Amino acid sequence: MINVLAGIIGALLGFSGALLGAWIKSRAEHGKWLRDQKLSGAAEMVSAGTSIFEFRSGSHAWVDSFEPSELREWQAQLQRGRAVVHTLCAEKTRDHANAFVKACWRAEDEDAAIQALQAFTASLRREIGSS
């Protein structure tokens, strides 16, 4: 009887250890997925926002060869990235993302756009733990 009880206790401990290990691995994988999604969305948003800023400010020679479909694609890319940021990131990071997007569309002050970009990236880095 004691042998059976010891076997059952051992099996329960082994099973609970396996469950705990699976839970820890699942949490780590979810954290990695979340971090990757945030980075991907932010990169898409920054890339498109920068292109929009450069186009609207007329700061590059390639603006002469610009096609209207490019602006639509940048806008779609910007919105996809922004949707990821708004869905997955904290409020402070979302606020900085909004400020960056507004600065890109206004394209009035390059320094303001750069500061908004720096604030956004700093907030995102703090959030994902890579600062």
LUMVEX-635643 format. One record per residue (C-alpha): residue number from 1; z, y, x; residue in three letters. Coordinates in nm, 2 decimals. Layout:
N
[NUM,[Z,Y,X],ALA],
...
//
This chain:
131
[1,[0.00,0.00,0.00],MET],
[2,[0.09,0.24,0.28],ILE],
[3,[-0.24,0.16,0.45],ASN],
[4,[-0.44,0.24,0.13],VAL],
[5,[-0.24,0.56,0.09],LEU],
[6,[-0.30,0.66,0.45],ALA],
[7,[-0.67,0.58,0.41],GLY],
[8,[-0.70,0.80,0.10],ILE],
[9,[-0.51,1.09,0.26],ILE],
[10,[-0.74,1.06,0.57],GLY],
[11,[-1.05,1.06,0.35],ALA],
[12,[-0.93,1.36,0.16],LEU],
[13,[-0.85,1.55,0.48],LEU],
[14,[-1.19,1.46,0.62],GLY],
[15,[-1.37,1.56,0.30],PHE],
[16,[-1.18,1.89,0.28],SER],
[17,[-1.26,1.96,0.64],GLY],
[18,[-1.63,1.89,0.57],ALA],
[19,[-1.62,2.13,0.27],LEU],
[20,[-1.45,2.40,0.48],LEU],
[21,[-1.71,2.36,0.76],GLY],
[22,[-1.99,2.38,0.50],ALA],
[23,[-1.84,2.69,0.35],TRP],
[24,[-1.80,2.87,0.68],ILE],
[25,[-2.16,2.78,0.78],LYS],
[26,[-2.29,2.90,0.44],SER],
[27,[-2.10,3.24,0.48],ARG],
[28,[-2.24,3.28,0.83],ALA],
[29,[-2.60,3.20,0.72],GLU],
[30,[-2.56,3.44,0.42],HIS],
[31,[-2.44,3.72,0.65],GLY],
[32,[-2.73,3.66,0.89],LYS],
[33,[-2.98,3.67,0.59],TRP],
[34,[-2.82,3.99,0.45],LEU],
[35,[-2.84,4.16,0.79],ARG],
[36,[-3.20,4.05,0.84],ASP],
[37,[-3.30,4.18,0.49],GLN],
[38,[-3.13,4.52,0.56],LYS],
[39,[-3.30,4.56,0.89],LEU],
[40,[-3.64,4.46,0.75],SER],
[41,[-3.61,4.70,0.45],GLY],
[42,[-3.49,4.98,0.68],ALA],
[43,[-3.77,4.92,0.93],ALA],
[44,[-4.03,4.93,0.65],GLU],
[45,[-3.88,5.25,0.50],MET],
[46,[-3.86,5.43,0.84],VAL],
[47,[-4.22,5.33,0.94],SER],
[48,[-4.37,5.45,0.61],ALA],
[49,[-4.14,5.76,0.60],GLY],
[50,[-4.25,5.86,0.95],THR],
[51,[-4.62,5.82,0.86],SER],
[52,[-4.57,6.03,0.55],ILE],
[53,[-4.39,6.30,0.74],PHE],
[54,[-4.66,6.31,1.00],GLU],
[55,[-4.93,6.33,0.74],PHE],
[56,[-4.76,6.60,0.53],ARG],
[57,[-4.67,6.81,0.83],SER],
[58,[-5.02,6.78,0.98],GLY],
[59,[-4.86,6.71,1.32],SER],
[60,[-5.12,6.46,1.44],HIS],
[61,[-5.49,6.46,1.50],ALA],
[62,[-5.55,6.14,1.30],TRP],
[63,[-5.47,6.34,0.99],VAL],
[64,[-5.84,6.44,0.99],ASP],
[65,[-5.95,6.08,0.94],SER],
[66,[-5.69,6.02,0.67],PHE],
[67,[-5.78,5.81,0.36],GLU],
[68,[-5.60,5.87,0.03],PRO],
[69,[-5.53,5.50,0.00],SER],
[70,[-5.32,5.52,0.31],GLU],
[71,[-5.08,5.76,0.14],LEU],
[72,[-5.05,5.52,-0.16],ARG],
[73,[-4.98,5.23,0.07],GLU],
[74,[-4.72,5.43,0.27],TRP],
[75,[-4.55,5.53,-0.06],GLN],
[76,[-4.54,5.17,-0.18],ALA],
[77,[-4.41,5.06,0.16],GLN],
[78,[-4.15,5.33,0.15],LEU],
[79,[-4.04,5.23,-0.20],GLN],
[80,[-4.02,4.86,-0.10],ARG],
[81,[-3.79,4.94,0.19],GLY],
[82,[-3.59,5.19,-0.01],ARG],
[83,[-3.54,4.92,-0.28],ALA],
[84,[-3.40,4.68,-0.03],VAL],
[85,[-3.17,4.95,0.12],VAL],
[86,[-3.05,5.05,-0.23],HIS],
[87,[-2.99,4.69,-0.34],THR],
[88,[-2.81,4.56,-0.03],LEU],
[89,[-2.65,4.85,0.15],CYS],
[90,[-2.34,5.05,0.10],ALA],
[91,[-2.34,5.39,-0.07],GLU],
[92,[-2.31,5.60,0.24],LYS],
[93,[-2.62,5.42,0.39],THR],
[94,[-2.81,5.47,0.06],ARG],
[95,[-2.72,5.84,0.07],ASP],
[96,[-2.85,5.88,0.42],HIS],
[97,[-3.17,5.68,0.33],ALA],
[98,[-3.23,5.92,0.04],ASN],
[99,[-3.19,6.22,0.27],ALA],
[100,[-3.44,6.08,0.51],PHE],
[101,[-3.69,6.01,0.24],VAL],
[102,[-3.66,6.36,0.10],LYS],
[103,[-3.70,6.51,0.45],ALA],
[104,[-4.02,6.30,0.50],CYS],
[105,[-4.17,6.42,0.17],TRP],
[106,[-4.08,6.78,0.23],ARG],
[107,[-4.21,6.77,0.59],ALA],
[108,[-4.09,7.13,0.65],GLU],
[109,[-3.85,7.09,0.93],ASP],
[110,[-3.89,6.82,1.20],GLU],
[111,[-3.54,6.86,1.32],ASP],
[112,[-3.40,6.80,0.97],ALA],
[113,[-3.61,6.49,0.94],ALA],
[114,[-3.50,6.36,1.28],ILE],
[115,[-3.13,6.43,1.19],GLN],
[116,[-3.17,6.25,0.86],ALA],
[117,[-3.33,5.95,1.04],LEU],
[118,[-3.05,5.95,1.30],GLN],
[119,[-2.78,5.96,1.03],ALA],
[120,[-2.95,5.68,0.84],PHE],
[121,[-2.99,5.45,1.14],THR],
[122,[-2.63,5.52,1.26],ALA],
[123,[-2.49,5.44,0.91],SER],
[124,[-2.70,5.12,0.89],LEU],
[125,[-2.59,5.01,1.24],ARG],
[126,[-2.23,5.06,1.15],ARG],
[127,[-2.29,4.86,0.83],GLU],
[128,[-2.45,4.56,1.00],ILE],
[129,[-2.22,4.58,1.30],GLY],
[130,[-2.47,4.65,1.57],SER],
[131,[-2.36,5.00,1.69],SER],
//
